[in-house]
Amino acid sequence: MKPVLVPNARPYLPDRTVFERYVDGIYERRWLTNNGTLVQDLTRRLEQFLGVSNLLLVANGTLALQVALRTLCARPTVGSRNAVTTPFTFVATSSALAWEGVTPRFVDIDESTWCVRPDMIENAIDESTVALVPVHVFGNACDVAQLETIARRRGLSLIYDAAHAFAVEFGGGRSLLGFGDAAALSFHATKLFHTVEGGAIVFRRSEDLDRARKIINFGITGPSSIEELGINAKMSEFHAAMGHALLDEYALNRDGRRRVWEAYERGLSSDIRMQAWHPQASQNYAYFPVQFANASQRHTAQQAMRSHGIEARRYFYPSLDTLPLGESVSETETSRRLADTVLCLPLFHDVPGWAIETVIREVRRAAAS
Ligand SMILES: *Cc1c(COP(=O)(O)O)cnc(C)c1O
């Protein structure tokens, strides 16, 4: 088997001297974690860059979801709790819920947008439901207006898994991250913007931000006061240093990805099915998923690319309703079909030209087979 020459995702590493300049500051201050200067500055920078307020940096995207849930769904309920969510996502969306003692309740996704279907949500809600947890999958905006209406009408928290939605704008200039009671982001190494490991929560209300700030630091509020049950979910100064250096080069990263994304689109859009993008949402060039007509075509394409050392990945597989994580309250046929037929093509800022051409050729060939 050929070695992997072109991985599916390749972490962006900023110019080393730029990164080291931030690290030099850490050595001077000797303040390594616990809301240091770089974490505070990165918080302000990201709020400005993304056009949001009430942003809290945390240790990773999974804890971002868990802390958001703790903050917003703390009111005691009798018996077991559940949250309505999508099965077509990374396992962390559901495992974060299950870890917090909230059972994921799966409803199916829309076959063109691949986001959760609002019309199926209402039937899945019962007296133990505490939240809706939709995912802006591959950065595509959910039907935010409908989801908001349902959450308000039923008195539920609305927590978006926005791990893929960094820098997506909605409705002309407004950040998609400003929707919902909270939006959870992942800054894992393979994501569009990263801090090696890291994440953030964008809250609608500042009271929730204040509460979450205590929760991520063991519930400690002063030298001798611990107000509530907390956890350690803080971001360190070294991780924040990576975030600063990446933000300095964000345009380079994005423009490189855009070049690859647009080449794929030119070469493939007439031959293969793509995700239907929300007409009011901007593209962030984080992923390029394609949908084959059946599993056999998908397999053929994946093997053909692999024979050239190019790695295309099945995202998201398996459909999470097939794992013992939660419960299905409806058919999840579309999610299962997409889990079988969708491939994410290699996307990072410097995918080589030969690989782009090979990907296009092999995907078209498989799709025509
Ligand atoms: C990456 C990802 C997460 C988890 O983020 P980590 O930072 O790796 O913990 C959660 N949800 C989705 C949809 C993701 O892609």
The ligand as a Gaussian input file, in Angstrom:
#p B3LYP/6-31G(d) Opt

LIG

0 1
 C      -14.200000      18.278000      16.466000
 C      -15.628000      18.193000      16.868000
 C      -16.027000      18.173000      18.220000
 C      -15.064000      17.987000      19.362000
 O      -14.110000      18.921000      19.474000
 P      -12.739000      18.598000      20.284000
 O      -12.094000      19.942000      20.337000
 O      -11.972000      17.626000      19.444000
 O      -13.102000      18.061000      21.605000
 C      -17.389000      18.232000      18.516000
 N      -18.309000      18.263000      17.537000
 C      -17.985000      18.235000      16.235000
 C      -19.064000      18.299000      15.215000
 C      -16.629000      18.180000      15.848000
 O      -16.308000      18.111000      14.559000

